[in-house]
Amino acid sequence: MDRNRHVSRRLILKLAGSGALGASAAVALAACGETQVVEVIKEVEVEKVVTQEVVKEVEKVVTKEVEKVVEKVVEVQAMPQAVTAIIRVAHDHTSGPRGTAMKWALEQFAKAYPHIPIKFEPQGGDYQEAFGIQMTAGTQAEIALLDAGFVNQWIQPGGFTQINEEMRKHSDWDPTRWWFSADEYTVNFFNTIPAPTNKPIEGPQFGMTYQGACTGLIFNYDMAEAKGIPEPSEGSFGLTTDFVETAMKATDAETGEWGKWMHVHPALTWGGWVFGLSDTGTRHFRSADGLHLECFEDGGDKGYQLAIDSIHKDKYAFPPADAGEFSGEFGDPFSAGKVLYGWHNGGVGGNVARIKDRFHWGLIVPPEGPRGQIPGSYIGQPHAVTNAAGNAGSTEQAIEWLLFMAGPVVQERIAIDKGSTPVLKEIYDGDVINAPPPDNYGTLHVKLMRERDDQRNWQGAHPHWWEWAAWWGAADPGFVGEETAEESIERMVTTSDRVLEATKEDYDAYEAYIKTLPS
């Protein structure tokens, strides 16, 4: 090598060590010498000597060689990081506010993690069957948005990868940052009250929370003003008094205006009434021993009777099956402006899009029972990591997706679109979630989440959860008036307990298996 092409290796190592060059770029440049240029410049100085005795002028030329080293740093664009894993994500958030948030989140993840390409695989509402077939065949995606019942069904057969150890290694992992919806992506067997919503995430973990659902009431302010009904306030909104009276006042069946929009699903409407009017407030849906539907005990049946009476006795609510009749072009009766008290599950983005600015609406405080405000339900829907990630050695990359989707970038976007309830606590300290419409979205949600410990979850820790959940549908005859409230309760309890008794051996085996897992 020419001595004039000297110097550069230390410079290359320095640049590589400081991150100015990718490792492969430094090696390539060291081989071709592109990181430095050495120029030799010869400078000639002329020295003139003159004496008085000699008339002739003599010039003496002295040549002086001066070497100057010029370092030229060549900026080289870092080579793209190599793809470490391609992660398939099965998801049903493909339209509406949730689809908008998901499309945006995919774009942001691609920018932040270009070395982890995501292959998005839309799945339909029948994913329990379709994804179950894929699990059986071993063709499932590495990550899927699933429900608690499905996740718990497939944990013991090995369908999901436990990620506790990998999560602890991640710098973004802090189990206190999120609202904790137990028995959905962790297994805890939380079947009692108080609820663990404000506790740190714990237990064997197979995924991460992504979207929440915190139920409550939405209120049509314009309808209330037109009918002389004040906005409900804490301390003066009794469930069996003020709520019923104002709902009846708002109802005009001839014009198709109603006080309340009921729903057969207990988590959306009447479940809170059952727990709120019970004598103790300590019952859950399923008993702790896993054998009995207990929510109607200790006077909880009074709440269900009130729900049936809202349709068939007091008549301030229409049968849920008739919702389409009062929805018109707006998709649901509340968005059509036909209902004073609607229900929500945290996701009100669809209402925002349908209502636009046609009327003023917002969230309101829960009605009150003998022990104060009635509880609602809080559940989440997680991204679960399947055994496809574990088998492929891509669990680390899958966790990057989990925490990005549960992190501040995506959760703030969820607060904008309001397709579901954000699950990251710090989002509730910002301004975005409080921007209307609707009124009171952030302020009421944060009160429900931070100040309440009686929000019911869906008790997902059961390997036959979806079979057990068939008791919800057993309420249908009561809501259409074919059965009394007492007969309807008997049908629901029988439907539930038949499954619980038949699957008790599997339930006990699942609980024993979970106890063997580290957490």
PyMOL commands that set and color helices and strands:
alter all, ss='L'
color gray80, all
select helices_A, chain A and resi 3-5+8-18+23-32+96-112+127-137+148-155+164-169+221-226+239-250+270-277+301-312+320-326+328-330+349-355+387-392+395-405+408-417+425-429+432-434+441-451+465-471+473-479+485-502+504-515
alter helices_A, ss='H'
color red, helices_A
select strands_A, chain A and resi 43-49+58-64+87-91+118-122+143-145+207-214+216-220+258-260+339-344+361-364+368-369+372-373+378-385
alter strands_A, ss='S'
color yellow, strands_A
deselect
rebuild
show_as cartoon
